[in-house]
Amino acid sequence: MTDRPRVPGTGTETGAEELAHQKAAIIRLGHQLRALVEATVRTDASPDTLHRVADGVTRRHTAG
C-alpha cells in the first residue's frame, strides 16, 4: 500500500504509531468481513441473485 497516514503537524508517523494504525485498520476490516459473512449466511436471496453478486465480486477483484 502506498497511502500512509501521517500524524498531523509532523509529516510522518513513528513506527509504533504506523503499526497501531495498521492493526486498527485490520481489526476494523475483519469485523466488517465477519458481518458480511453472517449476512450472507442468513440471506434469503435467490440463488441467481447470489451468483450475480459473486460474479460481480470476482470481476471487481480481478480487475483491480
C-alpha positions in Angstrom: 0.0 0.0 0.0 1.3 3.4 -0.8 -1.0 5.6 1.2 0.4 6.1 4.6 -1.4 8.0 7.3 0.5 10.9 8.9 0.5 12.4 12.3 -0.8 16.0 12.0 1.9 18.6 12.2 4.8 16.2 11.8 4.5 15.0 8.2 5.4 11.4 9.4 4.4 8.7 11.7 6.6 6.8 14.1 6.9 3.0 13.5 4.8 2.3 16.6 2.1 4.7 15.5 2.1 3.3 12.0 1.8 -0.3 13.3 -1.0 0.7 15.7 -2.9 2.4 12.8 -2.3 -0.7 10.6 -3.6 -3.0 13.3 -6.7 -0.9 13.9 -7.5 -1.0 10.2 -7.0 -4.7 10.0 -9.3 -5.2 13.0 -12.0 -3.0 11.6 -11.8 -4.8 8.2 -12.0 -8.2 10.0 -15.2 -7.1 11.8 -16.8 -5.9 8.6 -15.9 -9.1 6.8 -17.4 -11.2 9.6 -20.6 -9.1 9.4 -20.7 -9.7 5.7 -20.3 -13.4 6.1 -23.0 -13.5 8.7 -25.4 -11.6 6.4 -24.6 -13.9 3.5 -25.4 -17.0 5.6 -28.7 -15.5 6.8 -29.9 -14.1 3.4 -33.0 -15.3 1.7 -31.9 -14.0 -1.7 -32.4 -16.3 -4.6 -29.5 -18.5 -5.8 -29.5 -16.5 -9.1 -29.0 -13.2 -7.2 -26.2 -14.7 -5.1 -24.5 -16.0 -8.2 -24.7 -12.5 -9.8 -23.3 -10.9 -6.7 -20.5 -13.4 -6.5 -19.7 -12.8 -10.2 -19.6 -9.0 -9.5 -17.2 -9.5 -6.6 -15.0 -11.8 -8.8 -14.9 -9.2 -11.6 -14.0 -6.4 -9.2 -11.4 -8.4 -7.5 -9.6 -9.5 -10.7 -10.0 -6.1 -12.4 -8.2 -4.1 -9.8 
